[in-house]
Amino acid sequence: MSPARLRPRVHGPLDALRESRDAVLAALKERDLAPRVALRSSERMAEVPDASVHLVVTSPPYPLIEMWDAQLAEQTGVPTASEEGFAASHALLSRVWAECARALAPGGILAVNVGDATRKVGGDFRCMMNHAQVARDCEALGLQSLVPILWKKPTNKPNAFLGSGFLPTNAYVTLDCEFILLFRKGGARAFAPKDPLRYASQFSKAERDAWFSQVWDVRGASQDDARTAPFPPEIPYRLVRMLSCLGDTVLDPFAGTGTTLWVARALGRRAVGYEINPDLGLEKRVPRDAPDPAQVLAALEAHYARTGGAVERPNEAAERFLAAVA
Ligand SMILES: C[S@@+](CC[C@H](N)C(=O)[O-])C[C@H]1O[C@@H](n2cnc3c(N)ncnc32)[C@H](O)[C@@H]1O
């Protein structure tokens, strides 16, 4: 007998999809998967009922990063590049985290991409720890921290703060990682045994190994549009596949150009977003109608038939889903 025939057959995502196709399709057709977008502040998300969201994937304006100074100061009334500006900006973000905590279902997850800021504050070079402040604020709201992801963004840019250059002791480490902080509302999410939508949402072993490792090496999206620092599609693609199921509701309270919503819709989730800047084309980019569940399942089957579960280059899979689900 050949070694291939002796090898046990691994039951993977493609088998799960094929076995439960009809039940999954029926369950998805019952849900309203049409995306919802509101062009106003997410400090109050009145349209989102309590405990109705399964996953939040977002990236807020980063306090003390210059590109967000004016927008944050306008919202808080406090000039940004100071201790007071840092506190006021985080108080604003914290009101949004409180709304996310309210909207999350038990066991739902809040994924926040945030970077620290290197800046002169009070005349001294400082690293302003946005990730630590967001973690403190979310824990104070009763959310539980999970292991965060370090998103290493390859950069060709020399460090703006070289400090003393080649001489100790006043040279500075380059800030080339951002955080993807993960928080959960209470304990692990409960599912009915053999829930078809959960089983049809499974990933392969290779995907699991890559996505659940703590350091992600994914190039940032090109910043042609310097007004909003969009996600590369790979970031919401991974987070949505890792942390939600087909048919779930995914919220982005700082939707920007709508990358999270666009990707979540193509993955058969209900996407909900808030954004205060009406000039980003968000409403044009995210289709208003629900995705066709048959197209979503066909795209998933085609993904696993093509890759056999192997991991492709960043953005490739996400872009294929975006193209396949009209
Ligand atoms: C880092 S960008 C998000 C980019 C997004 N991930 C994308 O892929 O395009 C942060 C966004 O939050 C928006 N924003 C700032 N304050 C807000 C608020 N109070 N409510 C809703 N959106 C807000 C900004 O206008 C900006 O577009």
The ligand as a Tripos MOL2 file, in Angstrom:
@<TRIPOS>MOLECULE
LIG
   27    29     1     0     0
SMALL
NO_CHARGES

@<TRIPOS>ATOM
      1 C1         -7.6200   54.7660   11.5210 C.3       1 LIG1
      2 S1         -9.0360   55.3460   10.6760 S.3       1 LIG1
      3 C2         -9.8800   53.8320   10.2540 C.3       1 LIG1
      4 C3         -9.4640   53.3010    8.9100 C.3       1 LIG1
      5 C4        -10.2370   52.0650    8.5110 C.3       1 LIG1
      6 N1         -9.8030   50.9120    9.3030 N.3       1 LIG1
      7 C5        -10.0880   51.7840    7.0270 C.2       1 LIG1
      8 O1         -9.7140   50.6510    6.6570 O.co2     1 LIG1
      9 O2        -10.3190   52.6780    6.2140 O.co2     1 LIG1
     10 C6        -10.0340   55.9960   11.9630 C.3       1 LIG1
     11 C7        -11.3490   56.5820   11.4700 C.3       1 LIG1
     12 O3        -12.1370   56.9560   12.6030 O.3       1 LIG1
     13 C8        -12.9370   58.0700   12.2220 C.3       1 LIG1
     14 N2        -13.4590   58.6950   13.4640 N.ar      1 LIG1
     15 C9        -12.8220   59.5320   14.3160 C.ar      1 LIG1
     16 N3        -13.6130   59.8420   15.3510 N.ar      1 LIG1
     17 C10       -14.7870   59.1850   15.1750 C.ar      1 LIG1
     18 C11       -15.9840   59.0750   15.9190 C.ar      1 LIG1
     19 N4        -16.1640   59.7600   17.0680 N.pl3     1 LIG1
     20 N5        -16.9810   58.2900   15.4430 N.ar      1 LIG1
     21 C12       -16.8450   57.6140   14.2700 C.ar      1 LIG1
     22 N6        -15.7150   57.6780   13.5080 N.ar      1 LIG1
     23 C13       -14.6970   58.4510   13.9540 C.ar      1 LIG1
     24 C14       -11.9730   58.9210   11.4140 C.3       1 LIG1
     25 O4        -12.6430   59.8440   10.5970 O.3       1 LIG1
     26 C15       -11.2050   57.8380   10.6220 C.3       1 LIG1
     27 O5        -11.7630   57.6350    9.3530 O.3       1 LIG1
@<TRIPOS>BOND
     1     1     2 1
     2     2     3 1
     3     2    10 1
     4     3     4 1
     5     4     5 1
     6     5     6 1
     7     5     7 1
     8     7     8 2
     9     7     9 1
    10    10    11 1
    11    11    12 1
    12    11    26 1
    13    12    13 1
    14    13    14 1
    15    13    24 1
    16    14    15 ar
    17    14    23 ar
    18    15    16 ar
    19    16    17 ar
    20    17    18 ar
    21    17    23 ar
    22    18    19 1
    23    18    20 ar
    24    20    21 ar
    25    21    22 ar
    26    22    23 ar
    27    24    25 1
    28    24    26 1
    29    26    27 1
@<TRIPOS>SUBSTRUCTURE
     1 LIG1         1 GROUP 0 **** ****
